[in-house]
Structure formats: structure tokens, C-alpha cells
């Protein structure tokens, strides 16, 4: 006999509390997964906007560094 069929036949019945707890757990996971997906999409959108903004900005001029040779004397 197939192991899945054996497991289905001999699986204990869940109590009302366990059924309710499983339902709540499933619902919470759905909500959390949706929040994670929203956060990741927002992060990606903001990252791409920042990259586009930085590409449009001119590069900052590099400051010249004074040599310390004249002070050492």
C-alpha cells in the first residue's frame, strides 16, 4: 500500500481547538507573506528610483589634498 494512503487512514482527528489554531496559523502566514511581498516590492521600487536619481546627478568634484611637506619643515 502507498505510504500517503496509510498516513491518511491512520492520521488522528484534530480537536476543535487544533483545527481553529491551524486555521489561525494559516491566515497569519498569508497576511505575513503579503506584507513581506509588499515590503520587498516597495524596497525594489525605491532602490530603482534612487539609482535613477543618482544617475542624473553630476559627479561631485574631487577636492585636492594639500601636501604635508611644507608643514614638516
C-alpha positions in Angstrom: 0.0 0.0 0.0 1.1 3.6 -0.6 2.6 5.4 2.3 0.4 8.5 1.7 -2.7 6.4 1.9 -1.5 4.7 5.1 -0.8 8.1 6.6 -4.2 9.4 5.6 -6.0 6.4 7.1 -4.2 6.4 10.4 -4.0 10.2 10.9 -5.5 11.2 14.2 -8.5 13.5 14.0 -7.7 17.0 15.2 -9.7 18.6 18.0 -11.8 21.8 17.5 -9.0 23.8 19.2 -6.3 22.3 17.0 -8.4 23.0 13.9 -9.0 26.6 14.9 -5.3 27.0 15.7 -4.3 25.6 12.3 -6.8 28.0 10.6 -5.4 31.0 12.5 -1.8 30.0 11.7 -2.6 29.7 8.0 -4.3 33.1 8.0 -1.4 34.7 9.8 1.1 33.2 7.4 -0.9 34.5 4.4 -1.0 38.0 5.9 2.7 38.0 6.8 3.6 36.7 3.3 1.6 39.5 1.8 3.3 42.1 4.0 6.8 40.7 3.1 5.9 40.8 -0.6 4.7 44.4 -0.3 7.8 45.4 1.6 10.1 43.8 -1.0 8.3 45.4 -3.9 8.5 48.8 -2.2 12.2 48.4 -1.4 12.9 47.5 -5.1 10.9 50.4 -6.3 12.7 52.9 -4.0 16.1 51.4 -4.9 15.5 51.7 -8.6 14.3 55.3 -8.1 17.4 56.1 -6.1 19.7 54.6 -8.8 17.9 56.6 -11.5 18.2 59.8 -9.4 21.9 59.2 -8.8 22.5 58.6 -12.5 21.0 62.0 -13.3 23.1 63.9 -10.7 26.6 65.1 -11.8 29.6 63.7 -10.1 30.8 65.8 -7.2 34.2 67.4 -7.8 37.1 65.8 -6.0 38.9 68.2 -3.6 42.6 68.5 -3.9 44.6 67.2 -0.9 47.3 69.6 0.4 50.7 68.1 0.8 52.1 68.0 4.3 55.7 68.5 3.0 55.6 72.3 3.6 54.5 71.9 7.3 57.1 69.4 8.3 60.0 71.9 8.0 
